[in-house]
Amino acid sequence: MSEKETDEKCLKMADMNKNQELSKASRLSVAPMMDWTDRHCRYFHRLMSRRALLYTEMVTAPALVRGGALHLLDFNPEEHPVALQLGGSEPEELKAATKFCVDHGYDEVNLNVGCPSDRVQSGAFGAVLMKSPDLVADCVAAMQEAAGEVPVTVKCRIGVDDQAPSEVLPDFLSKMQAAGVARITVHARKAWLDGLSPKENRDIPPLDYDLVHAMKREFPDLHLSLNGGIQSLDMVEEELSHMDGVMVGRAAYHQPYDILGQADQRIFGDPRAALSRHEVALAMEDYIGRHLAAGGKLAQVTKHMLGLFAGQPGARRWKRVLSEGAHKDGAGFELVKEALPG
Ligand SMILES: Cc1cc2nc3c(=O)[nH]c(=O)nc-3n(C[C@H](O)[C@H](O)[C@H](O)COP(=O)(O)O)c2cc1C
């Protein structure tokens, strides 16, 4: 074997190991959430779990490709493993956007087939794509061409509007499998594109975990994660007895320590000791210092930290001191120390 061939083989093996690690990380992931899971939030979450997979907010392919808004891709090196979620429905544009994501160093590129907001519907992407599985397969194929060894994944619903989930979901999944998608996360409820707001679409259509479990039995070789309504690490563990992975959204944002604080030990078998809630808060000092020195505001970071003490003594005061003080001119890390429960 020539030196070049040996190098290529080594690189391929390194990619394979990386993808295995990523697949393990996806046992527990924090969902993409617009305006919530920004880079400050992800840095904070990463202090609680070194292992969970973190998703960005959705970035649209047109914003990157037509708008040149590449700053939307900036992230902190500490955030790895981190997946960028793209919105779009035009294969060539998604391919170009994927190339930007891969060049920026993202570990995974995810396609949004689950978001029901009006803005997203009008651009013909998000959940409405559940009605066009062949187009989604073309999008995934185009993204894979640009992604190389970086996995391309999909986040979807069980169906939209008057679709029958037990019919459309298996068809959708088999098309994704044929397109070679690396992993799929299913938000286990329908989206109603007419009549329900995006927020209502996260609560009103009933959850159907049984259907998602049945899909895992029907597609044993497809890596499937369940999303929607997971409230605790106990629930994550229970779902992992059916599924390859679990994605947590709102609970990870509002009670981050309850979901992420013990996740490395319980979900990933990591022997390293977890940080306490206080240690997590104090560990934000350098990051906040850098953010303020670069002209940022304290509230941009601390708004994501309000749930750190959820359910603990002093939680209300922590939230109040930060909410009232962090947006004021000159507010610095001392406010975080002042807000800490005694
Ligand atoms: C504020 C907010 C913003 C969201 N933004 C996105 C998004 O950009 N892309 C996406 O696929 N899902 C988005 N979602 C949906 C979540 O990823 C997740 O599917 C949903 O909240 C259900 O999971 P949960 O019950 O664990 O919160 C958002 C949810 C919330 C609460």
The ligand as an SDF file (V2000), in Angstrom:
LIG
                    3D

 31 33  0  0  0  0  0  0  0  0999 V2000
  -38.6980   28.0380   21.5240 C   0  0  0  0  0  0  0  0  0  0  0  0
  -38.6580   26.8280   20.6260 C   0  0  0  0  0  0  0  0  0  0  0  0
  -38.0420   26.9130   19.3880 C   0  0  0  0  0  0  0  0  0  0  0  0
  -37.9810   25.7890   18.5420 C   0  0  0  0  0  0  0  0  0  0  0  0
  -37.2660   25.8890   17.3670 N   0  0  0  0  0  0  0  0  0  0  0  0
  -37.0760   24.7620   16.6090 C   0  0  0  0  0  0  0  0  0  0  0  0
  -36.2170   24.7710   15.4730 C   0  0  0  0  0  0  0  0  0  0  0  0
  -35.5780   25.7660   15.1410 O   0  0  0  0  0  0  0  0  0  0  0  0
  -36.1070   23.6110   14.7610 N   0  0  0  0  0  0  0  0  0  0  0  0
  -36.7750   22.4710   15.1110 C   0  0  0  0  0  0  0  0  0  0  0  0
  -36.6250   21.4410   14.4480 O   0  0  0  0  0  0  0  0  0  0  0  0
  -37.5700   22.4360   16.1820 N   0  0  0  0  0  0  0  0  0  0  0  0
  -37.7180   23.5390   16.9500 C   0  0  0  0  0  0  0  0  0  0  0  0
  -38.4740   23.4780   18.0950 N   0  0  0  0  0  0  0  0  0  0  0  0
  -39.0960   22.1850   18.4830 C   0  0  0  0  0  0  0  0  0  0  0  0
  -38.1720   21.4080   19.3920 C   0  0  0  0  0  0  0  0  0  0  0  0
  -36.9550   21.0830   18.7430 O   0  0  0  0  0  0  0  0  0  0  0  0
  -38.8500   20.0940   19.8610 C   0  0  0  0  0  0  0  0  0  0  0  0
  -39.1110   19.3000   18.7270 O   0  0  0  0  0  0  0  0  0  0  0  0
  -40.1730   20.3510   20.5770 C   0  0  0  0  0  0  0  0  0  0  0  0
  -40.0370   21.3860   21.5450 O   0  0  0  0  0  0  0  0  0  0  0  0
  -40.6680   19.0620   21.2640 C   0  0  0  0  0  0  0  0  0  0  0  0
  -39.7420   18.5940   22.2280 O   0  0  0  0  0  0  0  0  0  0  0  0
  -39.9400   18.8830   23.8050 P   0  0  0  0  0  0  0  0  0  0  0  0
  -41.3220   18.4270   24.1700 O   0  0  0  0  0  0  0  0  0  0  0  0
  -38.8580   18.0680   24.4670 O   0  0  0  0  0  0  0  0  0  0  0  0
  -39.7740   20.3620   24.0010 O   0  0  0  0  0  0  0  0  0  0  0  0
  -38.5580   24.5780   18.9430 C   0  0  0  0  0  0  0  0  0  0  0  0
  -39.1760   24.5020   20.2100 C   0  0  0  0  0  0  0  0  0  0  0  0
  -39.2260   25.6010   21.0410 C   0  0  0  0  0  0  0  0  0  0  0  0
  -39.8730   25.4740   22.4060 C   0  0  0  0  0  0  0  0  0  0  0  0
  1  2  1  0
  2  3  1  0
  2 30  2  0
  3  4  2  0
  4  5  1  0
  4 28  1  0
  5  6  2  0
  6  7  1  0
  6 13  1  0
  7  8  2  0
  7  9  1  0
  9 10  1  0
 10 11  2  0
 10 12  1  0
 12 13  2  0
 13 14  1  0
 14 15  1  0
 14 28  1  0
 15 16  1  0
 16 17  1  0
 16 18  1  0
 18 19  1  0
 18 20  1  0
 20 21  1  0
 20 22  1  0
 22 23  1  0
 23 24  1  0
 24 25  2  0
 24 26  1  0
 24 27  1  0
 28 29  2  0
 29 30  1  0
 30 31  1  0
M  END
$$$$
